[in-house]
Amino acid sequence: MQNLEEKFVSREEIFDGKVLKVVKDKVLLPNGEEAYREMCLHLGAVAIIPLLPDGRVLMERQYRYAHGRVFFEIPAGKLDRADEDPLEAAKRELREETGAVAERITYLGRIDTTPALINERIHLYLAEGLTFGERELDEDEFLEVEAVPLDELVGMVMRGEIMDSKTQIAVLKLWYILSNKAKNT
């Protein structure tokens, strides 16, 4: 098998913002030539698919400025620090955005969102056994929460009505898990 690895040579920092850092790295290609790679560095994020006992999922409608429209997605948020435990971040984001606290949280895996441009990793979780209190939205966070049946969400994903990748993956993973659980009982 061919060696595909690119080796880091040096880094130039272009921008250091609140959420993203933009860098330009010089790399050594497998053929020995040098090239440049521009990318965004991100601390990472979490996303939670909150499942209600009746099979509905808590979803959010939130305006996403980069796309200029409202997205329909599961609760999510960025890690506050590089060393923050993703599970603790998931619990925090679920409570802040929906007011829910989960009795059970199951890790569903990690996704690398846009590997050609950004190193963001999102840890996905399933939250069950929910109890509800007050939401604690960030002062610049505006969103609406609603409960939608999982089978309806699967249809929306398959018809291309849900464009957010973390939501698509979480919805389909949950549907797969529940479908297999039903087959084995």
C-alpha positions in Angstrom: 0.0 0.0 0.0 1.3 3.5 -0.9 2.4 5.9 1.9 -0.2 8.7 1.8 1.0 10.6 5.0 2.0 14.2 4.8 4.6 15.4 7.3 4.4 18.7 9.2 7.3 21.1 8.5 6.2 24.5 9.8 3.1 26.6 10.7 2.1 30.2 10.1 -0.8 31.5 12.2 -3.2 33.6 10.0 -6.1 34.3 12.5 -6.9 33.5 16.1 -10.6 34.0 16.9 -13.0 33.0 19.7 -14.1 29.8 17.9 -11.6 29.2 15.2 -7.9 29.5 14.5 -6.7 29.7 10.9 -3.3 28.4 10.1 -1.1 27.7 7.0 1.1 24.7 7.4 4.0 23.7 5.2 4.0 19.9 4.7 6.3 17.4 3.1 4.3 15.2 0.6 4.8 11.5 0.2 6.8 12.1 -3.0 9.3 14.4 -1.1 7.9 17.7 -2.5 6.7 20.5 -0.2 3.1 21.9 -0.2 0.9 24.2 1.9 -2.2 23.3 3.7 -4.6 26.0 5.0 -7.0 24.9 7.7 -9.1 25.9 10.6 -8.3 24.6 14.1 -11.3 24.0 16.4 -11.5 22.7 20.0 -14.2 20.2 19.1 -17.9 19.9 19.9 -20.6 17.6 21.2 -24.1 16.8 19.9 -26.9 15.0 21.8 -29.9 13.2 20.4 -32.5 13.4 23.3 -35.0 10.6 23.0 -38.3 10.8 24.8 -40.1 7.7 26.1 -42.8 8.0 23.3 -40.1 7.8 20.5 -40.0 11.5 19.8 -36.6 13.4 19.7 -36.0 16.9 21.0 -34.9 19.1 18.0 -33.9 22.7 17.7 -34.5 25.4 15.1 -31.5 27.8 15.0 -30.4 30.4 12.6 -26.9 29.7 11.2 -25.3 32.8 9.9 -22.7 31.1 7.7 -25.6 29.7 5.6 -28.0 32.5 6.1 -30.9 30.4 7.2 -32.5 28.4 10.0 -31.3 24.8 10.5 -33.3 22.0 12.1 -30.8 20.1 14.3 -30.1 18.2 17.5 -28.7 20.1 20.6 -25.0 20.7 20.3 -22.2 23.0 21.4 -18.5 23.5 21.3 -16.1 22.3 24.0 -15.0 25.2 26.3 -11.4 24.0 26.6 -9.2 21.5 24.8 -9.1 19.3 28.0 -12.9 19.4 28.7 -14.5 16.0 29.0 -16.9 15.7 26.0 -19.5 13.8 28.2 -19.6 16.7 30.7 -19.9 19.2 27.8 -22.8 17.1 26.3 -24.6 17.2 29.7 -24.1 20.9 29.9 -25.3 21.7 26.4 -28.4 19.4 26.8 -29.4 21.2 30.0 -28.6 24.7 28.7 -30.4 24.4 25.4 -33.4 22.2 26.3 -33.6 22.2 30.1 -33.2 18.4 30.1 -31.1 16.3 32.4 -30.6 12.7 31.2 -30.7 9.6 33.5 -28.7 7.6 30.8 -26.2 8.9 28.2 -24.8 6.6 25.6 -21.8 7.4 23.5 -22.6 7.0 19.7 -19.1 7.8 18.4 -17.2 10.7 16.9 -17.5 12.4 13.5 -14.8 14.5 11.8 -17.0 17.1 10.1 -14.9 18.5 7.3 -11.5 16.8 7.2 -10.1 18.7 4.2 -10.6 22.1 5.9 -11.1 21.9 9.7 -10.0 19.6 12.4 -13.3 19.8 14.3 -14.5 16.6 15.9 -18.0 16.1 17.2 -18.7 13.5 19.9 -22.3 12.2 19.5 -24.4 11.1 22.4 -27.9 9.5 23.0 -29.7 11.0 26.0 -32.6 9.0 27.6 -34.6 9.1 30.8 -35.0 12.9 30.6 -36.3 15.2 33.3 -36.8 18.9 32.7 -36.0 22.2 34.3 -35.2 25.6 33.1 -33.1 26.3 30.0 -29.9 28.5 30.3 -29.2 29.8 26.8 -26.1 31.8 26.1 -26.9 35.5 25.7 -26.2 35.3 21.9 -28.1 32.0 21.5 -31.7 32.0 20.1 -33.4 28.7 19.3 -36.7 26.9 19.5 -37.1 23.4 20.8 -39.7 20.9 19.6 -40.3 17.2 19.8 -40.5 15.2 16.6 -41.1 11.4 16.1 -37.9 9.6 15.1 -39.5 8.0 12.0 -40.5 11.5 10.8 -36.9 12.7 11.3 -35.6 9.7 9.3 -37.9 10.6 6.4 -36.7 14.2 6.6 -33.1 13.1 6.4 -33.7 10.8 3.5 -35.7 13.6 1.6 -32.8 16.1 2.2 -34.9 18.3 4.4 -32.4 18.1 7.3 -29.1 19.4 6.0 -27.0 19.4 9.2 -24.5 16.4 9.0 -24.3 15.8 12.8 -28.1 15.6 13.0 -28.3 13.3 9.9 -25.8 10.9 11.4 -27.3 10.9 14.9 -30.8 10.4 13.6 -29.7 7.5 11.4 -27.6 5.9 14.1 -30.5 6.1 16.6 -32.9 4.6 14.0 -30.4 1.8 13.3 -29.9 1.1 17.1 -33.7 1.0 17.8 -34.4 -1.1 14.7 -31.9 -3.7 15.7 -33.1 -3.7 19.3 -36.7 -4.4 18.0 -35.4 -7.3 15.8 -33.6 -8.9 18.7 -36.6 -8.8 21.1 
